[in-house]
Amino acid sequence: MSVSTEAFENRLRKNRQKLAKWAARNDLDAYRLYDRDMPEFAFAVDIYGDAVVLQYFDRRAQPKLFSPQADEAKAREEIAAGIAAVTAVLQVPRENVFLKRRKLREDGEQYEKVESKSVTRVMRENGSQFLVNLSDYLDTGLFLDHRITRSLVKQMSAGKRVLNLFAYTGSISVYANAGGASEVVTVDMSNTYLDWARENFRLNNIDETKNPLVRADVLRFLQEKKGCDDFFDLIVVDPPSFSNSKKMVGVFDVQEHHKQLLLDCEEILKPGGKILFSNNLRSFKFYKKCIIIYFLYFLDAPDKRAL
């Protein structure tokens, strides 16, 4: 790396000194230590207990200053330097550092499984436990930037019937149950993620017979619920930016389809109920005439410590 890593290492030390104590006080095994604080060090460093997930963000130089080969060589040099800094400062063995490379994606391109090593850990967070996979996917199964959202759901769930749509690994459902929800219905299209959610339920002693896990296309699920007198007090909607899964009819684009999605949610919402909506599309523009009860949209956590 052309720039000395000394500044990066010093920032890691400074952040760890402050955040490690904060995480311990708040019963957090997983948190973000560094998030591209300095532009010349394009990393996010996430702590997961005794392991580190190091995310490298490929350069987006405009115009291109190097050939693809030179760009790749530079990236490899930066990654090697980043790994060396993390292992030295955090005193983590190399085998416990898991590299994730965030590349520019073409329109419609989706992240796929990248490994089959199944290196997993169980993380504590605010009194609950969650299974994370450090090796096999670009994401670990627990979105650190949604901890605030999860806590909000917990606060809002007492005595409520909760619907968790696009549920991923079910962390929102675990929080809703911990908050005293009367029932939590968890919907996702992926058997892999529902099995993962099932394991999170087991870790937290959640009775699946009273809190069903439903494999379904969310758009179809909502259509089928209309007119069934099956209503919810709280609906959490966290869709992907884009999906062209073979398990669904057509494609899903959050910008194009969020209006109808939220109107369909309103159809099965109890009077006085609330909808929490979030997505991670930076260019997202909310359809202003779409009336919903409660709207949340997070681009970035307002406080790095929220991660």
C-alpha positions as CSV (number, residue, x, y, z in Angstrom):
1,M,0.0,0.0,0.0
2,S,1.5,3.3,-1.0
3,V,0.1,5.0,2.1
4,S,1.6,3.9,5.5
5,T,-0.8,1.8,7.5
6,E,0.3,3.6,10.7
7,A,-2.7,5.9,10.7
8,F,-5.1,3.0,10.1
9,E,-3.5,1.1,13.0
10,N,-3.8,4.0,15.3
11,R,-7.4,4.5,14.5
12,L,-8.1,0.9,15.2
13,R,-6.5,1.2,18.6
14,K,-8.4,4.3,19.4
15,N,-11.7,2.9,18.4
16,R,-11.2,-0.4,20.3
17,Q,-10.3,1.5,23.5
18,K,-13.6,3.3,23.3
19,L,-16.0,0.8,21.8
20,A,-14.9,-2.5,23.5
21,K,-16.0,-1.1,26.9
22,W,-19.2,0.2,25.4
23,A,-20.0,-3.2,23.8
24,A,-19.3,-5.0,27.1
25,R,-21.6,-2.7,29.0
26,N,-24.4,-3.3,26.4
27,D,-24.1,-7.0,26.1
28,L,-22.8,-6.9,22.5
29,D,-20.5,-9.5,21.1
30,A,-20.7,-8.0,17.5
31,Y,-20.2,-4.4,16.6
32,R,-18.4,-2.3,14.0
33,L,-15.0,-1.0,15.0
34,Y,-14.1,1.0,11.9
35,D,-16.1,2.1,8.9
36,R,-14.0,3.8,6.2
37,D,-13.2,6.5,8.7
38,M,-10.3,7.6,6.5
39,P,-10.8,7.5,2.7
40,E,-7.4,6.0,2.0
41,F,-8.3,2.9,4.0
42,A,-11.5,1.6,2.4
43,F,-12.4,-1.0,5.0
44,A,-15.1,-1.8,7.4
45,V,-13.9,-3.8,10.5
46,D,-16.5,-5.7,12.4
47,I,-15.9,-7.6,15.6
48,Y,-17.7,-10.9,16.1
49,G,-16.5,-12.2,19.4
50,D,-13.0,-13.7,18.9
51,A,-13.2,-13.1,15.1
52,V,-13.1,-10.2,12.8
53,V,-14.9,-9.6,9.5
54,L,-12.9,-7.3,7.3
55,Q,-14.8,-5.8,4.4
56,Y,-12.9,-4.2,1.6
57,F,-14.7,-1.7,-0.7
58,D,-13.3,-1.7,-4.2
59,R,-12.2,1.7,-5.5
60,R,-14.7,3.6,-7.6
61,A,-12.2,5.9,-9.4
62,Q,-13.6,8.0,-12.2
63,P,-12.1,8.2,-14.7
64,K,-10.1,5.0,-14.7
65,L,-6.5,5.7,-14.0
66,F,-5.2,2.2,-14.2
67,S,-5.8,-0.9,-16.2
68,P,-8.0,-3.6,-14.7
69,Q,-4.8,-5.6,-13.9
70,A,-3.2,-2.7,-12.1
71,D,-6.4,-2.0,-10.2
72,E,-6.5,-5.6,-9.1
73,A,-2.9,-5.6,-8.1
74,K,-3.5,-2.4,-6.0
75,A,-6.5,-4.0,-4.4
76,R,-4.6,-7.1,-3.4
77,E,-1.8,-4.9,-1.9
78,E,-4.3,-2.9,0.1
79,I,-6.1,-6.0,1.3
80,A,-2.9,-7.7,2.5
81,A,-1.9,-4.5,4.3
82,G,-5.3,-4.3,5.9
83,I,-5.2,-7.9,7.1
84,A,-1.7,-7.4,8.6
85,A,-2.9,-4.3,10.5
86,V,-6.0,-6.0,11.9
87,T,-4.1,-9.1,13.1
88,A,-1.4,-7.0,14.6
89,V,-3.5,-4.4,16.4
90,L,-6.4,-6.6,17.5
91,Q,-4.2,-9.6,18.1
92,V,-6.5,-11.9,16.2
93,P,-5.0,-15.0,14.5
94,R,-5.1,-14.8,10.7
95,E,-7.6,-17.8,10.5
96,N,-10.0,-15.7,12.5
97,V,-10.0,-12.8,10.0
98,F,-12.7,-13.2,7.4
99,L,-12.3,-11.1,4.3
100,K,-15.4,-9.8,2.4
101,R,-14.8,-7.9,-0.8
102,R,-17.5,-5.5,-1.7
103,K,-17.4,-4.9,-5.5
104,L,-19.5,-2.7,-7.8
105,R,-22.5,-4.7,-9.0
106,E,-24.2,-4.4,-12.3
107,D,-27.9,-3.6,-12.3
108,G,-29.8,-6.7,-11.3
109,E,-26.7,-8.6,-10.1
110,Q,-27.2,-10.3,-6.7
111,Y,-24.8,-11.5,-4.1
112,E,-24.3,-15.3,-4.1
113,K,-22.8,-17.7,-1.7
114,V,-19.0,-17.4,-1.8
115,E,-17.8,-20.3,0.4
116,S,-18.9,-23.6,2.0
117,K,-16.7,-23.6,5.1
118,S,-19.6,-23.1,7.6
119,V,-17.5,-21.2,10.1
120,T,-20.2,-20.1,12.6
121,R,-20.4,-18.3,16.0
122,V,-23.2,-17.5,18.4
123,M,-23.4,-13.8,19.2
124,R,-25.1,-12.2,22.2
125,E,-27.0,-9.0,21.6
126,N,-29.2,-7.2,24.2
127,G,-30.1,-10.4,26.0
128,S,-30.7,-12.5,22.8
129,Q,-28.5,-14.9,20.9
130,F,-27.9,-15.1,17.1
131,L,-26.1,-17.6,14.9
132,V,-23.7,-15.9,12.4
133,N,-21.9,-17.4,9.5
134,L,-18.5,-15.7,9.1
135,S,-17.3,-17.5,6.1
136,D,-19.9,-18.4,3.5
137,Y,-21.8,-15.2,2.6
138,L,-21.0,-11.6,2.0
139,D,-23.2,-10.9,5.0
140,T,-23.1,-12.8,8.3
141,G,-26.8,-13.2,9.0
142,L,-27.0,-10.3,11.5
143,F,-27.1,-6.8,10.1
144,L,-25.2,-4.6,12.6
145,D,-26.7,-1.4,11.2
146,H,-30.2,-2.7,12.1
147,R,-29.6,-3.0,15.8
148,I,-31.5,0.2,16.4
149,T,-34.4,-1.1,14.4
150,R,-34.4,-4.4,16.3
151,S,-34.5,-2.5,19.6
152,L,-37.3,-0.3,18.4
153,V,-39.3,-3.4,17.4
154,K,-38.7,-4.9,20.8
155,Q,-40.1,-1.7,22.5
156,M,-43.2,-1.8,20.3
157,S,-44.1,-5.4,20.5
158,A,-45.6,-6.0,23.9
159,G,-48.9,-7.8,23.5
160,K,-48.9,-7.2,19.8
161,R,-49.3,-9.5,16.8
162,V,-46.3,-8.9,14.6
163,L,-45.6,-9.7,11.0
164,N,-42.0,-9.8,9.8
165,L,-41.7,-9.7,6.0
166,F,-38.5,-10.4,4.1
167,A,-37.4,-11.8,7.4
168,Y,-33.9,-13.0,6.4
169,T,-32.5,-14.9,9.4
170,G,-35.3,-13.8,11.8
171,S,-33.4,-11.5,14.1
172,I,-36.4,-9.0,14.1
173,S,-38.7,-11.8,15.0
174,V,-36.4,-12.8,17.9
175,Y,-36.5,-9.2,19.2
176,A,-40.3,-9.0,18.8
177,N,-40.7,-12.2,20.8
178,A,-38.3,-10.9,23.5
179,G,-40.4,-7.7,23.7
180,G,-43.5,-9.7,24.6
181,A,-45.3,-10.1,21.3
182,S,-48.4,-12.3,21.5
183,E,-47.5,-13.9,18.1
184,V,-44.8,-13.3,15.5
185,V,-45.3,-14.5,11.9
186,T,-42.0,-14.7,10.0
187,V,-42.1,-14.7,6.2
188,D,-39.2,-15.3,3.8
189,M,-38.9,-17.0,0.4
190,S,-35.6,-18.8,1.2
191,N,-35.5,-22.2,2.9
192,T,-31.9,-21.5,3.8
193,Y,-32.8,-18.3,5.7
194,L,-35.9,-19.8,7.3
195,D,-33.7,-22.7,8.6
196,W,-31.3,-20.1,10.0
197,A,-34.2,-18.3,11.6
198,R,-35.4,-21.6,13.1
199,E,-31.9,-22.0,14.7
200,N,-32.2,-18.5,16.1
201,F,-35.6,-19.4,17.5
202,R,-34.0,-22.5,19.2
203,L,-31.2,-20.5,20.7
204,N,-33.8,-18.1,22.3
205,N,-36.3,-20.8,23.3
206,I,-39.0,-19.5,20.9
207,D,-41.9,-21.9,20.3
208,E,-42.3,-22.2,16.5
209,T,-45.7,-23.7,16.8
210,K,-46.9,-20.4,18.3
211,N,-44.7,-18.2,16.1
212,P,-44.8,-19.7,12.6
213,L,-42.1,-19.5,10.0
214,V,-43.6,-19.2,6.6
215,R,-41.9,-19.8,3.3
216,A,-43.6,-17.6,0.7
217,D,-43.1,-14.9,-1.9
218,V,-44.0,-11.8,0.2
219,L,-46.0,-10.2,-2.5
220,R,-48.1,-13.3,-3.1
221,F,-48.4,-13.8,0.7
222,L,-49.9,-10.3,1.1
223,Q,-52.3,-10.8,-1.8
224,E,-53.6,-14.1,-0.3
225,K,-54.1,-12.4,3.1
226,K,-56.5,-9.8,1.8
227,G,-60.0,-10.5,2.8
228,C,-59.1,-13.2,5.3
229,D,-59.7,-11.1,8.5
230,D,-56.1,-11.9,9.5
231,F,-54.8,-8.6,10.9
232,F,-51.5,-7.5,12.6
233,D,-50.7,-4.8,15.0
234,L,-47.1,-4.3,13.8
235,I,-45.7,-5.1,10.3
236,V,-41.9,-4.9,9.7
237,V,-41.0,-4.6,6.0
238,D,-37.3,-4.8,5.1
239,P,-37.1,-5.8,1.4
240,P,-34.0,-6.2,-0.8
241,S,-33.2,-3.6,-3.3
242,F,-33.7,-6.1,-6.1
243,S,-34.5,-9.8,-6.5
244,N,-35.0,-12.0,-9.5
245,S,-35.2,-15.3,-7.6
246,K,-36.6,-18.2,-9.5
247,K,-38.9,-18.9,-6.6
248,M,-41.0,-15.8,-7.3
249,V,-43.0,-14.6,-10.3
250,G,-41.2,-11.8,-12.1
251,V,-38.7,-9.6,-10.4
252,F,-38.8,-7.4,-7.3
253,D,-37.5,-3.8,-7.5
254,V,-38.0,-1.8,-4.2
255,Q,-38.2,1.5,-6.0
256,E,-40.8,0.3,-8.4
257,H,-42.8,-1.9,-6.1
258,H,-42.7,-0.3,-2.7
259,K,-45.9,1.6,-3.2
260,Q,-48.0,-1.4,-3.8
261,L,-46.1,-3.4,-1.2
262,L,-46.9,-1.0,1.6
263,L,-50.5,-0.5,0.5
264,D,-51.0,-4.2,0.6
265,C,-49.5,-4.2,4.1
266,E,-52.0,-1.6,5.1
267,E,-54.9,-3.9,4.0
268,I,-54.0,-6.3,6.8
269,L,-53.1,-3.8,9.5
270,K,-55.3,-3.4,12.5
271,P,-56.7,0.1,13.3
272,G,-54.0,2.0,15.1
273,G,-51.3,-0.4,13.9
274,K,-47.9,0.5,12.6
275,I,-45.7,-0.4,9.7
276,L,-42.0,-0.1,9.9
277,F,-40.3,0.0,6.5
278,S,-36.6,0.2,5.7
279,N,-34.4,-0.6,2.7
280,N,-30.7,-0.1,1.8
281,L,-31.0,1.4,-1.7
282,R,-29.2,4.7,-1.4
283,S,-31.0,6.2,-4.4
284,F,-34.4,5.3,-3.0
285,K,-37.2,7.9,-3.3
286,F,-40.3,7.3,-1.3
287,Y,-43.6,7.6,-3.1
288,K,-45.2,10.5,-1.2
289,K,-48.8,9.7,-1.9
290,C,-48.5,6.2,-0.5
291,I,-50.1,6.5,3.0
292,I,-48.6,4.3,5.7
293,I,-48.8,4.5,9.4
294,Y,-45.2,4.4,10.3
295,F,-42.1,4.9,8.1
296,L,-38.4,4.4,8.8
297,Y,-35.7,4.8,6.3
298,F,-32.1,4.3,7.3
299,L,-29.3,5.2,4.9
300,D,-26.6,5.0,7.6
301,A,-26.8,4.6,11.3
302,P,-26.6,8.1,12.8
303,D,-24.0,7.0,15.3
304,K,-21.1,4.6,14.5
305,R,-21.6,3.1,17.9
306,A,-25.1,2.0,16.8
307,L,-23.3,-0.6,14.6
